[in-house]
Amino acid sequence: MKTILFLADGMADEPLEKLNGKTPLEYANTPAMDSIARKGASGLFRTLPAGLPTSSDVANMSVMGFLPEENYPGRGPIEAVSQKIPLGPDDVAWRCNIINVGKDGKIFDYSAGHIENEVSSQIIADLQKEFGSDKVTFYPGVSYRNLLVLHGKEFSKDVDYAKPDSSHGIDEYEIQPKPLTKEAEYTVEFLRDLYEKARVFLENHPLNQGKECPANRIWPWSPGYKPAFPMFLEKYSRKGAVISAVDVIKGIGICSNMDVIEVEGATGFIDTAYENKADAAVEALKDHDFVYLHVEGIDEVSHLGDLDLKIKAIEDFDSRLVGRVMKKLEGQDVRFVILPDHPVPILKRLHTTEPVPFAVCGPGIEADDVQTYSEKNAPSGRLGLLEKDELMYFVLKD
């Protein structure tokens, strides 16, 4: 059985007065996703287990059934794997956002205005030149999403941290040792010092002068050591592929020995090449049993709090990606699955932990009474609430 899972990052939301009590998903025109619900079965899936970060790495690990309760390594090392950065046994990898702090000293934009790749890569290169050593290495990623690796036994991953996209209004770098070990305390002291030195450096950087939203801070978070994941093929007896623009999803794929398919024009924002990603998924299904087709842009505009862009991003996802794939595969024995990885309510601009709606249709899937795909309708579907790896085992069943 062939299966394509459409993952709309951050799509779930809450009812809005401005939309007459509807969520952006309910309000948007989504005939393709609605057809999955109408032809198949719906339910809810818990993607963010208690006690773990409310982040996309945890949520997507959950969707793929990789049990983050047991296997979560931190976002930094997952993205390091995606970038083919070798991690030694004493290396601690951190996701390192480039952010903007306003004149009031509080976080204004977790992405520094969705900084262009060319600018962010140059800034990261300059940070490496200024602060890099045998203990510190900066690596460029995509836009604001970069990496920092600390090398040595004196460093620890055991810290409490704040996610920058959930930290609007915070006026200092939040990090605390957990537990109070010598290594954790040293790591916190070291990073606070590096944060302050980088602040001075970035505020004076030529590429930040005259900018409305300059990249004037670094924000290291979600550290960890080299990951060890279950292998997708061994767990599910299926050959899997991942299509995404962002390192965290690619990293999960690489860690589980799935094939990562690069797509020209994939950006991680709402200007991504939807049609190219759709066509790549159809092509990948020829020699794979399962394709995980991830789109980041809906999450990004949700964090920006832009309702109009969120609705447009949902409609583009539906028509330019989901609908295109389904039309190209019409008449073939393929299962289709749709869900977000977590909610990002437009008014809160951060991840919340409510279970997300999902729908699945195709051969062997008995339809229920749900006619449209939404946060409101999915709970009445016959599949109820699924957790852990129950969703993947259901959609991949023979």
C-alpha positions in Angstrom: 0.0 0.0 0.0 1.4 3.4 -1.0 0.8 6.3 1.4 1.4 10.1 1.3 1.1 12.1 4.5 0.6 15.8 4.1 2.0 17.7 7.1 0.8 21.3 7.4 3.1 22.7 10.1 1.2 24.8 12.6 -2.1 24.8 10.8 -4.4 24.0 13.7 -5.8 27.1 15.5 -8.7 28.4 17.7 -12.0 29.9 16.8 -11.7 33.6 16.1 -14.3 36.3 16.6 -13.1 38.0 13.4 -14.0 34.9 11.5 -17.4 34.5 13.1 -16.3 31.8 15.5 -14.4 29.8 12.9 -10.8 28.8 12.9 -8.6 29.8 9.9 -8.8 26.2 8.7 -12.6 26.2 8.9 -12.8 29.6 7.2 -10.4 28.8 4.3 -11.5 27.1 1.1 -10.0 23.6 1.3 -11.8 21.2 -1.1 -8.8 18.8 -1.3 -8.4 18.3 2.4 -12.2 18.2 2.9 -12.3 15.3 0.3 -9.9 13.3 2.4 -12.2 13.7 5.4 -15.3 13.0 3.4 -14.0 9.9 1.7 -12.2 8.5 4.8 -12.0 8.6 8.6 -11.1 11.3 11.0 -9.8 11.6 14.6 -7.4 13.5 16.8 -3.7 12.8 17.4 -1.6 13.8 20.4 1.7 15.1 19.0 3.2 16.9 22.1 3.6 14.6 25.1 3.7 16.1 28.5 7.1 17.1 29.8 8.8 17.6 26.4 9.3 20.9 24.5 6.3 22.2 22.5 8.4 22.2 19.3 8.2 21.0 15.8 10.9 18.4 16.2 9.0 16.7 19.0 5.7 17.0 17.2 7.0 15.6 13.9 8.8 12.7 15.7 5.5 11.9 17.2 3.7 12.0 13.9 6.2 9.5 12.4 5.8 7.3 15.5 9.4 7.7 16.7 8.3 8.1 20.4 10.1 11.3 21.5 9.3 10.3 25.1 12.1 7.7 24.6 14.2 9.1 21.7 14.2 12.9 21.7 17.8 14.2 21.3 17.2 17.9 21.1 16.6 20.0 18.0 20.3 21.1 17.6 21.6 17.6 16.9 18.8 16.7 14.6 19.6 19.7 12.4 23.3 19.0 12.7 22.6 15.5 11.2 20.7 17.2 8.3 23.6 19.4 7.6 26.1 16.5 7.7 27.9 18.1 10.6 30.0 15.4 12.4 29.3 15.3 16.2 31.8 13.7 18.5 30.9 12.2 21.9 31.6 15.4 23.7 29.9 17.8 21.2 26.7 19.6 22.2 24.8 20.9 19.2 22.4 23.9 19.7 19.9 25.4 17.3 21.0 29.0 17.1 18.4 31.5 15.9 19.4 34.9 14.6 16.7 37.1 16.1 15.8 40.8 16.5 15.5 42.6 19.8 13.8 46.0 19.7 14.9 49.3 21.2 12.9 48.4 24.4 15.3 45.5 24.9 12.6 42.8 24.3 12.4 40.2 21.6 10.5 41.6 18.6 11.1 39.0 15.9 12.4 35.4 16.3 13.5 35.4 12.7 15.0 38.8 12.2 12.5 39.6 9.6 12.9 36.2 7.9 16.4 37.2 7.1 17.6 36.2 3.6 19.9 33.2 3.4 22.8 35.2 1.9 22.7 37.7 4.7 22.4 35.2 7.5 25.1 33.0 6.0 27.5 36.0 6.0 26.6 36.9 9.5 27.2 33.4 10.8 30.5 33.3 8.9 31.5 36.5 10.6 30.4 35.2 14.0 32.6 32.1 13.4 35.6 34.3 12.4 35.1 36.4 15.5 34.2 33.8 18.2 35.0 30.4 16.6 37.6 28.3 18.4 38.4 24.7 19.3 35.5 25.0 21.7 33.0 27.0 19.5 31.7 26.4 15.9 28.9 28.3 14.2 27.2 26.7 11.2 24.9 28.5 8.7 21.5 27.0 8.0 18.4 28.3 6.3 17.5 31.9 7.0 17.3 32.5 10.8 17.7 28.7 11.5 21.4 28.2 12.3 23.6 26.0 14.5 26.1 26.3 17.3 28.3 23.4 18.4 30.2 23.5 21.7 33.1 21.0 21.9 34.3 19.5 25.2 33.5 17.5 28.3 33.0 20.8 30.3 29.8 21.5 28.4 26.4 20.0 29.1 23.0 19.7 27.3 21.2 19.8 30.7 19.7 23.3 30.7 16.3 24.9 30.7 15.8 27.3 27.8 13.1 29.4 26.2 12.1 28.9 22.5 12.6 32.2 20.7 9.4 31.8 18.7 7.5 31.6 22.0 9.4 34.4 23.7 8.0 37.6 22.4 8.5 40.3 25.1 11.3 38.5 26.9 14.1 41.0 27.6 17.1 38.7 28.3 18.5 35.4 27.1 16.7 32.8 29.2 18.7 29.8 30.2 19.2 27.9 33.5 21.2 24.8 34.5 19.1 21.7 35.1 20.2 20.0 37.2 22.8 22.1 39.1 25.9 20.3 37.9 29.3 21.9 37.4 29.0 21.3 33.7 25.5 22.7 33.4 26.4 25.8 35.4 29.5 26.4 33.3 27.5 26.0 30.0 25.0 28.6 31.1 27.7 31.0 32.2 29.6 30.4 28.9 26.5 31.0 26.7 25.4 34.1 28.6 28.8 35.5 28.0 28.8 34.5 24.3 25.3 36.0 23.9 26.5 39.4 25.3 29.6 39.5 23.2 27.6 38.6 20.1 25.2 41.3 20.9 27.9 44.0 20.7 29.3 42.4 17.6 26.0 42.2 15.8 24.8 45.7 16.7 27.9 47.0 15.0 27.8 44.6 12.0 27.7 46.4 8.6 24.8 44.2 7.4 22.6 45.4 10.3 23.0 49.1 9.8 19.9 51.0 8.6 17.7 47.8 8.8 14.2 48.0 10.1 14.6 44.6 11.7 18.3 43.9 12.1 19.7 40.5 13.1 21.1 41.8 16.4 21.1 38.8 18.7 21.8 35.1 18.7 19.6 32.7 20.6 21.0 29.2 21.2 18.4 26.6 22.4 17.4 22.9 22.3 20.8 21.3 22.8 21.8 17.7 22.6 24.3 15.0 21.7 24.5 12.8 18.5 21.0 11.2 18.0 20.1 7.5 17.9 16.7 6.9 16.2 14.7 3.8 15.3 15.0 3.0 11.6 11.9 3.6 9.6 12.2 0.5 7.4 12.8 -1.7 10.4 9.9 -0.3 12.4 7.3 -0.3 9.7 8.6 -2.6 6.9 8.1 0.3 4.5 10.6 2.3 2.4 10.1 6.0 3.4 11.0 9.4 2.0 10.9 12.9 3.4 10.3 16.1 1.5 10.8 19.4 3.3 12.6 22.7 3.1 13.8 22.8 6.7 16.7 21.0 8.4 14.8 19.7 11.4 12.5 17.5 9.2 15.3 16.4 6.9 17.3 15.5 10.0 14.5 13.3 11.4 14.5 11.6 8.0 18.2 11.1 7.9 18.3 9.9 11.5 15.8 7.2 10.7 17.4 6.2 7.4 14.6 7.6 5.2 15.5 9.1 1.8 15.5 12.9 1.9 14.4 14.4 -1.5 15.6 17.9 -2.3 13.2 20.1 -4.2 14.2 23.2 -6.2 12.6 26.3 -4.8 11.6 24.9 -1.4 12.1 27.8 1.0 10.5 27.1 4.4 8.2 30.0 4.0 5.0 30.8 2.1 6.9 31.5 -1.1 7.9 27.8 -1.3 7.6 25.9 -4.6 4.4 24.0 -3.8 4.0 22.5 -7.2 7.6 21.3 -7.3 7.1 19.6 -3.9 3.9 18.1 -5.0 5.5 16.7 -8.2 8.5 15.4 -6.2 6.1 13.5 -3.9 4.3 11.9 -6.8 7.6 10.9 -8.4 9.0 9.6 -5.0 6.0 7.3 -4.6 7.1 5.3 -7.6 10.0 3.7 -5.6 8.9 4.4 -2.0 6.0 3.1 0.0 5.6 6.2 2.2 6.2 9.9 1.5 6.2 12.5 4.3 5.4 15.8 2.6 6.0 18.7 5.0 5.3 22.4 4.5 6.6 25.0 6.9 5.1 28.3 5.8 1.8 28.0 7.6 3.7 27.8 10.9 5.8 30.8 10.1 2.9 33.2 9.4 1.1 31.9 12.5 4.0 32.9 14.6 3.9 36.3 12.8 0.2 36.6 13.9 -0.8 37.4 10.3 -4.4 36.0 9.8 -4.8 36.9 6.2 -1.5 35.2 5.3 -2.4 32.1 7.3 -5.7 31.7 5.4 -3.9 32.2 2.1 -1.1 29.7 3.1 -3.7 27.1 4.0 -5.5 27.6 0.7 -2.3 27.4 -1.2 -1.3 24.2 0.6 -4.7 22.7 -0.2 -4.9 23.7 -3.9 -1.3 23.8 -5.0 0.0 20.8 -3.0 -2.7 18.5 -1.7 -5.1 18.9 -4.6 -2.3 18.7 -7.2 -0.9 15.4 -5.7 -4.4 13.8 -5.4 -5.3 14.7 -9.0 -2.0 13.3 -10.4 -2.6 10.0 -8.5 -6.3 9.8 -9.1 -7.4 6.2 -9.7 -4.3 4.7 -8.1 -4.3 2.7 -4.9 -2.9 5.4 -2.6 -3.8 6.4 0.9 -3.8 10.1 1.8 -3.3 11.5 5.3 -3.6 15.1 6.4 -2.7 16.7 9.7 -0.7 19.5 11.3 2.1 18.8 13.7 0.8 21.1 16.4 -1.5 24.2 16.8 -0.2 27.7 16.5 -3.2 29.9 17.4 -2.9 33.2 15.5 -3.6 35.3 18.6 -1.1 33.5 20.8 1.7 33.2 18.1 3.1 30.1 19.9 2.7 26.4 19.9 0.0 24.9 22.1 -0.3 21.2 23.2 -3.9 20.4 22.1 -4.3 17.2 20.0 -4.4 18.0 16.3 -7.1 16.9 13.8 -6.3 14.3 11.2 -8.0 12.5 8.4 -7.1 9.5 6.2 -8.6 8.0 3.1 -7.9 5.4 0.5 -8.0 1.6 0.1 -9.0 -0.3 3.2 -10.1 2.9 5.1 -13.8 2.8 6.1 -15.5 6.2 5.8 -17.2 7.8 8.8 -19.7 10.7 8.9 -17.2 13.6 8.9 -17.7 15.7 5.7 -15.1 18.5 6.1 -11.7 18.6 7.7 -11.4 20.9 10.7 -10.5 21.1 14.4 -14.2 21.1 15.2 -15.3 18.1 13.1 -12.3 15.7 13.5 -13.1 14.7 17.2 -16.4 13.2 16.0 -14.6 10.9 13.6 -14.6 7.2 14.3 -10.9 7.0 15.0 -11.1 8.9 18.3 -7.8 10.0 20.0 -4.6 8.3 18.9 -1.2 8.6 20.6 2.4 7.5 20.3 2.9 5.3 17.1 -0.8 4.4 16.7 -1.4 6.8 13.8 1.5 5.5 11.7 0.6 1.9 12.3 -3.0 2.6 11.4 -2.3 4.5 8.1 0.4 2.0 7.1 -1.6 -1.1 7.9 -2.0 -3.7 5.1 
